[in-house]
Structure formats: C-alpha cells, structure tokens
Amino acid sequence: MNKVILLVMLMPVTAFGQVMENFESGNLSGRIQSPEGHWNTDNTNALSEVGPGDIIISEIMADPTPVVTLPAKEFIEIYNRADFAIDLKGWSLSDGKTSCTFPERIILPGAYMILCQLQDTGFFKNYGITTGLKSFPALTNEGKILFLSDNTSKLIHGIKYSSDWYGDILKEGGGWSLEIIDTGYPFFQEGNWHASLSGEGGTPGKVNSVSGENPDNIFSGIENVFPDDSNTIQVSLSETVISLDKNLNNVEIKGSKIIDISSLDPLMQNYTAFLGEPLHHGNIYTLTAGNEVTDFAGNPMRRNEFRFGLPDRVQKGDILFNELLFNPFPGESDYIEFYNPSERIIDASDLILVSVNDELNDTSSIVFVLNENRCILPRNYIVITTERQALLERFSASDPDNIFEVSYLPSMPDDKGHLILYDRKLEKIDEVIYDEGMHYSLLSGYEGISLEKVRINGLSADRSQWHSASEVSGWGTPGAPNSVLSEETESRGRVLFSSTRITPDNDGNEDFLVIDLALTGPGNIISVTVFDETGNFVKKIADNMLAGPEAFIVWNGTADDEKLVDTGIYIILITVFDDTGKTRKWKKVCTVIR
C-alpha cells in the first residue's frame, strides 16, 4: 500500500483524487493514469471487450465562431458509458472520407475526452483530458456523418448530425456546441441532441448542460426497399441496427428468399440483401422484419413491412399531378402530390420537374422529384415539399408515409403557374397549368388551401378536373385520397343517420349522432340546424361548410350553450347548395333519451 501512495503523491492533486476514487471503486484494475491520459502498466489484458455504444460521441462543436467563451476551434467530445477502462489505441474517428487513428490512450469509465486537431491540443487542456489527432475531420456547419470504430473496424458509435438539431435559431449561427441529452440512448439521434445551455457555449470535458432523461421509445423501422437488380435489394432503416446479418431468419420476402445480408454503411442503417430467387417484373413483393429486429434501445419496428418491385420505364400518363398547394400560409411550404394510376411500378428518381414562365417563354432548371431510388407502386401517392414536419402539422388528413422532404421545389407562384413532369430523357409524362380561379368561387380566400383532382384518372391539363380541397379535410390531403374525389355511384344524393335516437350518457353506445352525406359534385356548401319538436332553434352544427361529394357531421346532443338537451324529439334540417347553383334540403328526426 505504501508503494501505491508513493506513486500517487508524485502526481498533481487533481490526478491523485481521480486515481484514488477510481482505484477504490475497483475500476482501474491496478492502473494509474497521468494527467495526459497515459497509463503506466503492463497489465493490458485486463481490459474488457468493447461493444457498440460503450464509447459515444457526446458533444460536437462544428461552428466555433462567433466565440462565446470557448476556444475558436472545432472539437468533438467522447464519453465512456462502460463500467471499465478502454484502450483507444488503433481506434479511428471518421466522416467517411477522412479518417484519423488514435494513439495509445485510455479512457476511464464515466470519463470524457476532448478530441481536436493535433495543433489545437493546447487550447483544450484546461477543460479536461484532450487528445489531438492528425487528419482530424473538418466539421461542416450543416452536418455530416461521424463514427468511431475500434481497432478491428467494428462500429462503436456513429451519428449523422444536423444543424436542425440545435432547436434554437440564435445558436445555429455559431459559437455553440451540440450536446447529447440522454447518453443511455446513444443511437437515438434527432430528438436526443440540442444546443448547449452552458453560458460558455459548450461543456467540453464534463457533463453536458442539456443532460437528462430522454428515452428512445420508438423505432420507425423500414424507410425504403429498392431493387438494384432482380437478385439484389437495398434496405434502408430509420436507425442503426447492429448486425442485421445475424438476424437473417427474422427478415423475409414473400415470393423470394434472402440468402445473405450485409452492410457497407458506417452507421449500419442501410443493408444489401441478396436473393436466392430472382424478382419478376409486374410482381409486388413485401419485405417483413420480425419483432426480434430492434434498434439499440430494444424497440421493435413500428413499420416492419415494406412493399416494392422491379421498376418499369415510366411512360406518358403513368404518373399524374394529383394535388397542388401553391399559395401556402406565410412561412410555410408549397407541396406537389403525384399519383400512379397505372399498373406499373415507377422509380421516383426517374422523374424530373420544371416550371414554365409562359409570359417570358422561359423554363426553370430541372428538379428531380427525388434524389433516391424509390418505388411508386400502382395506385399509390407521393408528395414532395421542403418542410415535411410543418406539412404534417398543418394537414391532419395527410399520410406521412407518402410525404418526402426535398431541398427545393420548382417555382410555384401564388396566383398562377405551369408545371411539367418529364422522364430522364425529357419526354413529357404530365403537365398542369393552374391559377387561383380554379378554386371554389365561394371561398373568401385561397391561402393554405390545396387544389385537388376530382377524378383520379382525369387529365391534369383539364381545368374542370381540379377543385379546392374540402374544409372537413383540413383544406388538403397530402399523401392520402383526395377529399373531393368523385366516383360515379348510384348512391349519390342521400343522407343517412347513424341512428334514429341517441343516449348521450358517455357509455359508448349511441352517445352521438353521425350524419353521413353522399352528394354530387366536388363543391357543396352544407348547413345543418337542430330544432326542437315545436320548431324552436336549438343549435347550428354546420354553417356553410365546404365539402366534397362525401361528408359526415356529428351532433353530440348539446344545444347552442353546449349543455345537453332534454329528452325529446328533435328535427334536423340539412341544406346543401352545390356548385351548379342547385339547393337541396332534407328534414329528418332524431330522438334524444336521457
């Protein structure tokens, strides 16, 4: 014991405290660390095997200027989540293009280490243990991939950080680091990082200022499946899945067989599957992953099935414009929806968009619908926008699986515009010329209201095929069937009640009345008023509401003051004014029992 005390007393007071604390807890296995992080021992075999997530990237300073108080130098912080010391010798930090190798360095359990350019080491030594690396990757402000690998090239941790993670527009401009919130979920990326809350602009070498509980409870799952050829497919996942190749029996394709899976993706989110039986044109296949395939946090996939097939060369009319939002609310984005009315599978990356200025006879630069290969299956939708999350929040009737964010859209003026869809050979696939006069004339304004196709196979160039989205849909249905879609049926012009009586006692049985309307034409103004049996006004439950050919309205048994009505017979008057100028009325009876 005296020998150990003698060695420690030769060290600075701060190092002495760290060594004694870790020695007494049993984590050092007899090792003693210098302030620079070097270890004086020959007992290297005592280190445990390192696995994914044991060492993690915990802080990133990608844009150090304008300076808050920290050095005007880029740095990355790593953290040891394991309960044992880890030797980093031979490990690498990479962005996929530049890779740097660690010298012999050991990081204690629960300890932090600052990584930076070799020449910048002196700037950070006062903040904690620092390791300077040759060929330290440049940290772009907008974001990039970063990953740590051990000396066998095994992935230990990786992220694809983004400037969107700051969550603070004032801090995106520089001087502030990105910090991980909950180190217990290292592969939980967006949603588990935030701009530093420290007054210094970051917390290199110590616990993050944003540190707290932030569990990863959701694994979205399969994001895309696309065939390279008839024997090979690419599978994209929303999060890292370690060693999917070891779960081969838990991934299957109906109609074919997977014989091997591998990944060259450093973050292990993209895999290549090799098939024992070739795919055939015209067939739609389904890839399914079992519940055994989880993310690092152990969550099963929310979307564990994905349909795909071999794509065909797109032809005129295979893909049609189906919905347009060209006059969004201020600060929000346009969107374009396409629909595949054919029986063919089309690759979205084969489609090119341009806008045309008819007054100047000028055409914009080309814009690819998507920059990734993705199947548009028969009778499926695809929507492109520059602000996906804002679109989902604005339109509750949207289908998020069919909505994709792109860097930019072609010009879409608010009053009128002209869009053309081409294939890669610049052969025209579809075309639409729009203007605000195509909206329903009785609307007080057109901002935030999309134009939808009335008939799914209608010609996009035919003005009569377009109509304003309905109010009941939230003024748009991106990625979902159009609210004004009209199909010829024999049941048009009817009104149905869910029941002839309601008992609003919240017992789950006939608690409210649903009025189901099947009308004609894409534009119908609906008013629904409730009267008691003596003709006295009770409540207006729909007042000049714009609807398509179908709508439903709910009455919960309350009067105009939102109090429940008394037991009795009530008259429901439904008035519909359509876009041909025709007015229709229905008078029906409903009994309320309390």
Beta strands, then each sheet from edge to edge (+ up, - down):
strand 1: 55-61
strand 2: 75-80
strand 3: 86-87
strand 4: 92-94
strand 5: 99-101
strand 6: 106-107
strand 7: 112-117
strand 8: 130-133
strand 9: 145-149
strand 10: 155-160
strand 11: 178-180
strand 12: 193-195
strand 13: 219-229
strand 14: 232-237
strand 15: 251-254
strand 16: 258-262
strand 17: 270-275
strand 18: 285-289
strand 19: 301-303
strand 20: 305-308
strand 21: 320-325
strand 22: 335-339
strand 23: 346-347
strand 24: 352-357
strand 25: 362-363
strand 26: 367-368
strand 27: 375-376
strand 28: 381-385
strand 29: 403-405
strand 30: 416-422
strand 31: 428-435
strand 32: 451-453
strand 33: 466-468
strand 34: 494-497
strand 35: 501-502
strand 36: 513-518
strand 37: 524-532
strand 38: 537-547
strand 39: 550-555
strand 40: 568-578
strand 41: 583-592
sheet 1: 8+ 7+ 2- 1+ 11- 12+
sheet 2: 3+ 6-
sheet 3: 5+ 4- 9+ 10-
sheet 4: 16+ 17- 14+ 13- 19-
sheet 5: 15+ 18- 20+
sheet 6: 29+ 28+ 22- 21+ 32- 33+
sheet 7: 23+ 27-
sheet 8: 25+ 24- 26+
sheet 9: 25+ 24- 30+ 31-
sheet 10: 34+ 36- 39+
sheet 11: 35+ 41+ 40- 37+ 38-
end
